[in-house]
């Protein structure tokens, strides 16, 4: 008998969300989420956690050299920004009358999903 040990990790972050880094070397920076990796619990944020990579010449980069790219962060190190509060906030899920679930700011009760 084989057990399925794969867990499903939950996060309320989505692609294109505006987030603020709350810990680490880039604390205080604000950026847009480019990618969410649910299995590894990581998010890739635009212009945050930049690393330098040594890259060999290839078809896209003929010269090669040192290239700066974003590295993923653990999603526990970022908080979603509310558009109305303009602050990092915790969010809750709320069900509308038509049955649709939306994300809501806990401070101002404003809907985050358009």
N, C-alpha and C positions, 0 to 999 in steps of 0.2 A: 504494500500500500504506500503510495507516494503522496506526501503532503505538499500543498502549494504554499510556500513561505513568502511569496511576493506580497508586499504591503502596498497599499494605495496611499500615497502621501497627498495631503490636502493643503492647498494654499489659495488665497483669494487674490493673488496677483495674476495679471494677464499681460499679454503682449501689448505694447503701445501705452501702458500705464506710466504715470509720472511718479517716481519714487525718490526718497531721500535716504542716503546711507547714514546709519546711526552708530556704527562702530567701525574700527579699523583705520587704516592709513588715509582713506578717503572720506572720513567722517565729515558730514555736513554737505557733501556734494549732492546735487540733484540731477537726475537723468531719466531718460526714457528706456523702458524695458524692451530689449531687442529679442530676447529668447527666454523661455522658461523650461527648465529641465526638471520634470516632476520626479523622475526616478532618483536623481542625484541631489535633489532639493537645492538647485542652484538657479540663479538668474544672471543674464548677461545684460549689462546696463551701458548705454551709450556714453563714451568718454569718462568712464569710471573704472578703476582698477587696471590701469594701463600697464602692460608689460612689454619688454623689448625682446624680440625674437631674432636670432640669426637665421637668415633665409638664403638658400642657394639660388642661383639664377634659374628661372623657369620661363614658361611661355608668358605668364602674366607679368612677372617682374624680371625683366631681362638682365638688369644689373645685379640683383641680389642685394645683400647687405643687411643692416639692422632695421627691422620693421616694428613699429609700435602697434599693438592690438589690445583689445579688451579681453580680460579674463573673467570667468564667472565668479560670482559671490554667493555665499549661502543666503537663502532668502530670509533667514532670521535676522540678518544684519541690515535689512532695508525696511522702510515703512512707506505705505502708500500716501501720496499727497492728495488732500481734498482741494478741489477747485474753488470752493466757496470760502473755506477757512484759510486757505493758503498755508496750511501746517501739515506736518505728518500726523496721521490719525490711525486709530484702530477702526476696523470696519465690521459691520454685521450684515447678515443676509436677511432680506425681508421679502415676503411673498406678496405680490400685488393681487388685486381682486380677480384679474384674469388668469392667475396661476403662475405667472412669470416671476422668477426669482431675480432680485437685483441687489447690488451691494450698496450699503448706506453708511454714511459717516456717523460715527458715534457721538461726535461733538455737536454737529448742527443738523443732523437727520436729513442731509441733502443726499439725493441719489447720485452715485458715482457713475453708474452705467447710463449711457445716453438712451 
